[in-house]
Amino acid sequence: MDKTKKLLIIGAGEFAEIAYEYFSYDSVYEVAAFAVEQQFRDKDTLFGLPVSNFEEIAALYPPTEYDAFVAITYVQLNRARRRLYEACKAKGYRCASYISSHAFVWHNASIGENTFIFEDNTIQYHVQIGNNVVLWSGNHIGHRTVIEDDCWLTSHDVISGYCRIGRGSFIGVNATLGDQVTLGSDTVFGAAAVTVKSLPETGCVYVGSPAKKLNKTSYEQFGIPKPENE
């Protein structure tokens, strides 16, 4: 595949290494460098490419010449990735999305920026996927479902038609949502959990089949403050 664009990857951990591999072998992007916030930078190179201080990237890799991708996992309930994505946008970067050539994406689905879609995902008719979303391998996203910004879906989740997954949510492996199910923002929906009814409350943790709410919030589980507006 011809490389027609240059990419800066934000991060230098496992997800950044995976992003480098996928962008390098299955996209029009040539990865030029990595960047990490100065206080966390513990190496100078990765895959023979420079690892720079995030604070200096606009001078080193101008946003007029480079796109960015924030390769941070779901730490802090997706807040760390959200913060760095917003910081890249504030610096003037366009944030790239990766869609595997081995994913099925219907032509009228919409996919936002800084979103990473692995192999074997099925994304159906009029699905809407927001910014800064990660879909690991093998998920089914049913027709007209909406996945809001900053979500992370692991693998082999079945999200049926007309569902809505609230912003910042985390969905564990092999989870199932029936038709027309809404999950509130910052939901943690555990591995193999199942629901056929909406669970719209914000910041909850659910496990089991049928899914039951635990007596702790997703903020407690991830060790972050509850948002002030909640």
C-alpha positions, 0 to 999 in steps of 0.5 A: 500500500502506498504511503501518502501520509505521515503519522505521529503516534502518541504513546510508547507502550503495548498499544502504541506498538500494535498501532505502529504495526497495523498502521505500517502494514495496513494503511496509507500512513508512514509512522514517523515518530512516537511521543510521550509526555516528558514525565513518562518518557523512558526511552529515546527510540522505538522500532528505530524511530524517535520517541519525543516529548509530547510537549515539543511535538508541534515544533518537531512534527508540525500539524500541517505535515503530520497527523496524530494517533493517540495510542493509549488504553482504557486507563482511568476509564478512558480519561487518559486517552481522551485528555491526550486526544483533546491536547492533540486537537488543541495543538492543531492535529488531525487525528487519524483513524485506523480501520482494518482491511479485514473488518466489514464496514457498511458504506453508510456507517460513520466513524470518528477521529482517533478510532481504531477498529481491529480485524473481524469487526462487523459494523452494520447499516447506519452505525455511528461510532464516535471519536476516540473509540477502540473496537478490538477484534471480532465485535458485531455492531448492529444496525443503527447503533451509536457508540459515543466518544471515548469508549473501549470495546474488547473482543467478541461483543455482540451489540444488537440493533438500535443500541447506544453505548454512553461516552467513556464506557468499557465493555468486557469480552463476550458481552451481549446487548439485545436490541434497543439497549442503552448503556449510560455514560462511563458504564463498565459492562463486565466480561460475558455480561448480558442485558436485554433492557436498558441500563441508562444510569451513569457510572455503574458496573454490571456483571453476570447474565442477566447483568446486575449492578455492583455496589461500587461505581466505575469511578471507584473501580478505576480509581478516578474522581466522580465527575463534578456534574454527576 
